[in-house]
Amino acid sequence: MGNDTIKENVKTVKVWDLPDHLPKIKIPNEFESVDFFLCHLANEGLEKRYINEKEDITKWEIIKKRLDYELNIIIQMDFSNYFLIVADYVNWAKNNGIPVGAGRGISVASIVSYALGISDIDPIKYNLLFERFICLERIAMPDFDIDFGSERREEVIKYITEKYGNECVGKIEFTSGEEKLRNTFIHAAGIVISNKELCKIVPTYKDKKTGETIIKCDLDQLENYGLIKFDILGLKTLDVIKYTENLIQKKEGEYSNFRILNIPEDDKATFKIFSEGNTDNIFLFGYDGIKEVLKQAEPTCMVDLIVINSLYRSELLENIPNFINSKNDKETINYLDNCFEDILKETYGIIIYQEQVMQIIQLITGVSLGEAENIRRILRKIQITTVKEREKMYSVKEQEKIFFNNAISNGFSIEKIKEIFNKLVLVANISFNKAHAVAYTKMAYQTAYLKANFPNEFNEACNIFNNQIDD
């Protein structure tokens, strides 16, 4: 992204009217602003991430266009500093040998996150939509959930606390339960980072044992104070993977540079484990129920695993027989309308992902993906409210009107529009987030790869951590 473009787009969208208490990341003197620094790091990271694609001019142009598009929106919404804060502590952890997850949640849909090292998921490879994460049409703070190995997670929090100051970093005490039975809890993963002493912004107290600053504030009230929660999560599976990786490297020779991030995604031995349901100690795939699904579906690629994981872990469970039948017999696939084939091909005609709902809305109405995300959220409300309640909801009525009018203008019959609309209403509230499914399925594949190719090392790691593969 050029300097003139940056200057044109800085701070044109106000996310909130409340004070912004994020600390300002320190940037090298040669950069005019945090936006320039973000663009520099993102472009530098992109070169490393896609070093093999640079020779293909067409591919490289698509990749660069995606990066510039995201940076443009991030800068317009004044999120550059936020991205750099997250990138700083994630890369500090990686540089200090602390296991960091490939990604979690919707942030992996961002190529900027990928370029900065916040995630290790290529959003272009998996066709992930940035607009599910951030879009100009929906004014909201982005959400970064980062997994770290449980054994050293506290070191990350210590680094953040020392960097920004003990008085400016706090854990969150919140209340839960009915009015007469309300209990207080310290949030298991969330911390707040501020540019000034938290006690001057929000009610706080000091933990008598640890000396940590504790914020007394319900989670939904944080933004009212101009504060943001950063989720620093602990995942035991990452410790198992890291320990196994270290054992493999100790074999030396061809294994001395072994890295889990470099394993192939088409390993036959790994898919044999999945197809046979031999998934004890495999992240998310160790349940008896999903083992039976794997045996019937016989997954042969990462896309199949992502679909199975999404179906099994959502309210779309009843679609599993349909998925298996369609996978084994392509003639049975129903795309609802032939124009949706490209969108639904990877899921054999079943609408599984929130991103697919967005794409279908965009295709039938012609709106932007950002606006399609807004409509998707409205469709969720239609499913969970009564007719009378919906009649009072102006936003719902307006979005229904937009949907039908635009679809008619694009040549769809009223009967087909009603069929599609009713189907989308049905699945909008139970569809799964594809970005999250991709990230966690990739971790499942990593554990299966280790089990298939390095069983002794993997078993030793599982025993060391008492077979504590997370569910």
Buried (B, 14 or more C-beta within 10 A) or exposed (E): BEEEBBEEBBEEEEBEEEEBBBBEBEBEEEBEBBBBBBBBBBBEBBEEBBEEBEEEEEBBEEBBEBBBBBBBBBBBBBBBBBBBBBBBBBBBBBEEEBBBBBBBBBBBBBBBBBBBBBBBBBBBEBBBBBBBBBBBBEEEBBBBBBBBBBBBBEBBBEBBBEBBBBBBBBBBBBEEEEEEEEEEEEBEBBBBBBBEBBBEBBEBEBEEEEEBBBBBBEEEEBBEBBBBBBBBBBBBBBBBBBBBBEBBBEEEEEBEEBEBEEBEBEBEEBBEBBBEBBBEBBBBBBBEEBBEBBEBBBBBEBBBBBBBBBBBBBEBEEBBEBBBBBBEEEEEBEBBBEBBEEBBEBBBBBBBBBBBBBBBBBBBBEBBBBBBBBBBBBBBBBEEBEEEEBEEBEEBEEBBEBBBEBBEEEEBEEEBBEBBBEBBBBBBBBBBBBBBBBBBBBBBBBBBBBBBBBEEBBBBBBEBBEBBBBE
